Amino acid sequence: MLRGRGFTLLELVLVIVLLGILSITAYGRWGGTSEASAATARDQLLTRLRLVQLQNMNEPGLSSDSTARCSWLRIDVDRFVTVQTSGRPDTCATPAAQSSMTTTALQQGGQLILDGVTMALSGSTAFALHFDRMGRPLGVCSNGCVLIVGSNGQSRQITINAQGYMEAD
């Protein structure tokens, strides 16, 4: 009898199971991260856009009220922050780039930095979005727009139509 040569069936099955677990772990770390990153960033951006839209729709200041404010979502390449400015939604000032904001303002606005993810609107990677009292987009998205969220060749989209409805792909 040739005992001691070769592997038992149990040893072979155990090695195959361990290789399977290792390959799934490796794919999750290196193969699937860009798609997951883009999808996660898209969802975070969509949530914050809806928050800014609701803040503008629920602003108590009347159009003639000097205490009226409007909420913006300021996006700069790989980060976004919510910013409050004074004035009516149709005339309030566009917020400055995040690089010129104070640390306190960025913390209050809930700045989110997305590592390895970029955001763009019509080729521009620095822009600000806000909405009127009816939830319709103003400024660069007043006729509708598509936001692209990308990570390592993978991209996701958020479509905002002229009536303020937002949809993620």
Salt bridges, closest charged atoms under 4 A:
GLU35 OE2 - ARG156 NH2 3.16
ASP43 OD1 - ARG42 NH2 2.94
GLU59 OE1 - ARG69 NE 2.90
ASP76 OD1 - ARG74 NH2 2.85
ASP78 OD1 - ARG79 NE 3.04
ASP90 OD1 - ARG88 NE 3.15
ASP132 OD2 - ARG136 NE 2.84
ASP169 OD1 - ARG42 NH1 3.12
